[in-house]
Amino acid sequence: MGQVGIVESKDYIYENVLSDVEGLLSQLNVLKSIEKGSVLVKTNLLKKNRPEDGVTTHPYVVEGVVRFLKAQGHHVIIGDSPGGPFNPIILKSVYEASGIADVAKRTGCTLNYDTSIIQVKPPNARVINNLKLVKAFTEVDYVVSCAKLKTHTMMTYTGAVKNLFGMIPGVTKADYHLKMNDVDNFANMLIDVCDFVDPLFSVIDGIQAMEGDGPSSGDIRELGLLLAGENLFELDYVATGITGLLDSPVNRHAIERGLLVPDRIELFGTNIDGLKVEPFRLPGSTHVNFVSGRIPEFVKDFLLENIRPYPQVQARICVGCGICAANCPPKVISMKNHKAVIDTTDCIRCFCCHELCPEKAIKVKRHPLHRVVFGK
C-alpha cells in the first residue's frame, strides 16, 4: 500500500510551512531506510513568476523539503527546466524571481545551472522510444517532485506527475507536444517519464492552488493543503479527488496501465472526508478531452474538428515579446506589426502559448456550441 499524507496549512507563514512539511515527510516510510546520497528537488518553475503569482512552487515549501533532506545527510540540488530557452542566464532570472535563489542562500543547497542534455531509452515506455532529459537530473541518486497544484489547459490537472515534464530541457518540450498532440498520447508520455525517473517521493504545494485556465493564467484558489506521497500516481489521485479533477487523462491511463490502484492507497494526516472543497473550476479548453472512448468516433471527430477550444491573442494586451511564437510546437504563430497572430488551421491545441505568455495576452476561446454540448 502506498502512503499519501495530507495536512492543512492555511498560509505561507515561514515557520508553519517548514513545520508542516517536516511533519508530513517524517511519516513517509520510504525515507526511513534509504542511504544518504544526492537528491534533485525538482520544483515547478514554469517561467519567471513571483511566489505570490501562484504559478510556481512556493519557496517555503521547497525549503521545507530541502531542510528535511539535508537534516538526513543528503546533498540537495534544486532544479527545473522552465519553458522556453534553457540557459544559465534564464535559469538565474527564474531562480531569483521565484524565491528559489533565496532558499539556496538560507539552506546552503545547490542550484542547477548545467544545461547539457542526455538521451535515454525508457525500458517500460508505451509511447516514447527515446527521451531527452537534462543530464544533471539523471546523475543524482534520488529525484523528488516538488509540485504545485493547478488546473491545466491541456491536461486538466498538473501536480506530482506532470511536474516531471520539466525533466525535459527547454524548447525540447515543444517537440514532445508536437509528437504527442493527442491528449491520451500526451498522458501516456507523462506516465512514461514518471515511470522512468522513478521519484523517491513528491510533495504538492496546495496552500494556494490554481483553478480555471491554469497553469499560469488561472485564478488563485485558497485551498490550504500540503500533500505528500511515495507513489506519484496515487498522490495525484488523492489531490484530484479533493479538488474535483479526478477524471484527468493521467489518472485514467495510470489506472489502465496498472500503475494506480486507488483501493491500495493508505492515507494519513487530515481526514479528507472532513474537507469541504468546492470542485475546482475547469479550464475552458478541457471538456472536449473527456469524450474519448465514451462516444462514437464520428461524433468525437466532429467535436474535435468543429468545437474544440483554441488560443486567441488579445491584441490590446500583447506586447510583441515573441515568446509564444518561439515556443509554438507546430510553428503556427507569427509576429505581425509587433503583435502575435495565430493560424488556428494547424494549431494542435497544446496551449503552450497560453501557458508561457508573461502578459496573459492569450485566452482560451470556445465555440458557441461548446456550452450547448458540455453545459459549461
Secondary structure, 3 states (H helix, E strand, C coil): CEEEEEEECCCCCHHHHHHHHHHHHCCCHHHHCCCCCEEEEEECCCCCCCHHHCCCCCHHHHHHHHHHHHHCCCEEEEECCCCCCCCHHHHHHHHHHHCHHHHHHHHCCEECCCCCEEEECCCCCCCCCCEEEEHHHHCCCEEEEEEEEEEECCCEEECCCHHHHHHCCCCHHHHHHHHCCCHHHHHHHHHHHHHHHCCCEEEEEEEEEEECCCCCCCEEEEEEEEEEECCHHHHHHHHHHHHCCCCCHHHHHHHHCCCCCHHHEEEEECCHHHCCCCCCCCCCCCHHHHHCCCCCHHHHHHHHHHCCCEEEECCCCCCCCCHHHHCCCCCCEEEECCEEEECHHHCCCCCHHHHHCCCCCEEEECCHHHHHHHCC
